[in-house]
Amino acid sequence: MKSKYFGITALLVILMLNIIFTQKMVHQYYFENYTNSIILAGLNILLFPIAILIFKKDQKGVK
């Protein structure tokens, strides 16, 4: 798999995980499971810097 396809695929996977974590977080908050909501929010926040690192690495490969 070429590196540009790997970067795009990795970013799409992270986007899908963000959507899943957000949906589960809202669901848990609605049913008043606040601990699970905070854990899922933390996982959602942790994925953001990973996505930035993948994006910057992919941009360096383009040059």
Buried (B, 14 or more C-beta within 10 A) or exposed (E): EEEEEBBEEBBEEBEEBBEEBEEBBEEBBEEEBEEBBEBBBEBBEEBEEEBEEBBEEBEEEEE
